[in-house]
Amino acid sequence: MKQKLIFLEIFWVFLLCLTLNLPGLLGFLLFFLWRRMAVLNGWILFCLGNISLFGYLIFFTNEGDFFLEKVNFFIKEYRITVSHFWQIILLKKNFLEVLYIWSQRGMLFLCINSVLIAGVLAAVDQFFRSSWKVKKKSPLLSLEEQQGVLLGVSESTGKDIIIPDFVLNQGVMILGTTGGGKSITLRRFYEHAIIRREPLIIVDGKPTEATVQWIKERAEQMGCVFYGFNCADHWHYDALAEGSFTELKDKIMSLKDTWESDYYRSVAEDYLQTICAVLKFSQTPFDLETIVSLLEYSDLVLFVRQLKGETEFLKTLQGRVKRLSHYKQEDIKGLAAHLNLLVNSELGTFLKRKEQHTFSLKEVVQQRGIAYFALPSLRYPYFAKMLGKLIINDIKSTIDRKEGESRIFTIFDEFSVFAGEQVLNLITMGRAKGVHAVLGTQGISDLKKVHVTFSNQILNCVNTLICHRLNDEESAKTVSQWGGMEDVLDYTYGLNEDDKAPRTGSLRVTQKFSVNSDMIKKDLNPGEAFYFSKEKTFIVEKVRVKYT
C-alpha cells in the first residue's frame, strides 16, 4: 500500500513538473511549427507574444492603476503559481486545492508564456537570418552564385538544385512547350551570368519585349553594358570585325546553303577571299555592304589601285585581283543577289556600320557585357536563319582569339530556327575555351526539321537536360529514353479464396524508365521540370523552378 502511495506521489510530482515546464515545451512546439510553415514573420510572432502579455496585464489584472504595478502583480501571480507547485511537493497543501488554483491561474499563464517564448525564439531566429541576408547582399557572391546556377527546389527532398559551372561547360538543353516555363528557366541562366559579370551572348529566335526589358533592367542594376540588336536601343552589329580574311570568307559563305554547282561555289569563294584580303590589307573599317559593292569587278580594281605601298603582299593581292578577270561576272551574280537581299532587308540595316552606335562581339567579351540578338523567326524566317549562322560563326572566331580563362555564356533560345553544324561545332570546340552553351527549344521534333539526325547529334553533345511539359509523344519518348532506366523491385502475389492455403508470389529485379513519357506530358505544372544530368553521377530530379 505504501509503495502505491509513493508511486502516486512520484507520478503527481512528475505531472506537476511537466505542467510547470509546459510553457517552455509549448513555446518550443509553436516555434518549431512556425519554422516549418513560415506563415508569419518572426517579428510578428514576437509582437503577438508581447501583445498577449500586455493584454493580460491591462485587461485581466485589477490590481494597481499604473502599468508597473500591474507588472509587479503579474510577477507575484507567477510566484504564487510556482509556490503552489513546491507546496504540493513538500505536501503542505492538498493536491485538489492546488489543482483548483492552477485551473484558475495557471491556464492563462500557460497560454501567455507559451506564445511569448515562441515569439522570443522566432525573433532571435529572424535576427540571425536577417544578418545572413545582409551578408548575402554584400559584394561577395553567395554560395549558389559561386558554385553554379540555382535552378529551383527539388520536390522530393526540398533541397536547392544547383547546376555547377563545370556542368554548364558541358552543354545544357532546355525543352518545353508554350506556357511550360522554359522562359523562366532561361532567366535563371541569364541572371547567373549577369551577377557573375561574365560575357553573355543571347540569340533569341522568338524574342519578346518582356524578356528584352527584363535583361536590360538586370544589366543596368549590375552596371553591365547592354547591346540590343533589333531591339531596345537598336545597336548595329559588326559581324566582320574579328577573323582572318579566310575566316571572314567562311562567315559570308555560310549565309548561302545551296549552290547550282560546285563551280559557282568555288568562284564565289575565290572572289570573297580576295575581297576580304584586300579589305584587311587596307585597314579601313568595312561591313557586308562594302563587300557586296566590291563584288563588281571594276569597283574592286579601282579600290586596289588606291592602295599605297610597295610591299610584296600588295603585289600579290594585285595579281590575285587580276586573275579574277578570268571569271564571268554572271558566275557571281547569284552570290551578289543573295547578299544584296540581306543587306537591304530590315534586319540588314543593323549590319551596316554606324558611328558611335556599332558593337562587335570582341567588345562584348572585353567589356564583360551583354549582347542580345532578336531574330523574330515568325516575321523573318529566312533572314533569321541567315543571321543566326552569321552570329554563331562570329562567336567561334571570337572565342578562338579569347585570351585568359574567363567564361563566356552563350544562350540560344528557339535555336532550331537557325540551327546547323555551326551550333554543334561551337559546343564541342568551345568547351576548352570556357564557353557555357545553353540551348532552348520547344521539342525534339523541331530539331528534326533541320536534319533527320540533328536531334541525335545535339543530344550526344549535351550532358544536361531540363524538360518542362511536352505535348507531343515523340519528344516525350526521346527525353524519357535519354534519361535512361533504373532497377526496381517487382512484386507479384497470388490470390486464394482459402485463407488457410499457402500464399504464393515472387520478387524480381526489373527495369523501368526513370521518367516515362506520360510523366513528361501530364505530371508537370507550369514552372515545374525534370532535371537530368549525366555529369559524373546520373541525377534525375523533379524541380520547382525558382521564379525570377
Secondary structure as UniProt FT lines:
FT   HELIX           2..20
FT   HELIX           22..37
FT   HELIX           42..55
FT   HELIX           56..60
FT   HELIX           67..89
FT   TURN            90..91
FT   HELIX           95..101
FT   HELIX           102..106
FT   HELIX           107..136
FT   HELIX           143..147
FT   STRAND          148..154
FT   TURN            155..157
FT   STRAND          160..164
FT   HELIX           165..168
FT   TURN            169..170
FT   STRAND          172..175
FT   TURN            178..179
FT   HELIX           182..195
FT   TURN            196..197
FT   STRAND          200..204
FT   HELIX           209..222
FT   STRAND          226..229
FT   TURN            232..233
FT   STRAND          236..237
FT   TURN            239..240
FT   HELIX           245..253
FT   TURN            254..255
FT   HELIX           262..282
FT   HELIX           288..294
FT   HELIX           297..305
FT   HELIX           312..323
FT   HELIX           324..326
FT   HELIX           329..332
FT   HELIX           333..343
FT   TURN            346..347
FT   HELIX           348..351
FT   TURN            355..356
FT   STRAND          358..359
FT   HELIX           361..367
FT   STRAND          370..374
FT   TURN            377..379
FT   HELIX           381..400
FT   STRAND          408..413
FT   HELIX           415..417
FT   HELIX           421..430
FT   HELIX           431..433
FT   STRAND          435..441
FT   HELIX           444..448
FT   TURN            449..450
FT   TURN            452..453
FT   HELIX           454..461
FT   STRAND          464..467
FT   HELIX           473..483
FT   STRAND          485..493
FT   TURN            499..500
FT   STRAND          505..513
FT   HELIX           517..522
FT   TURN            526..527
FT   STRAND          528..533
FT   STRAND          539..545
//
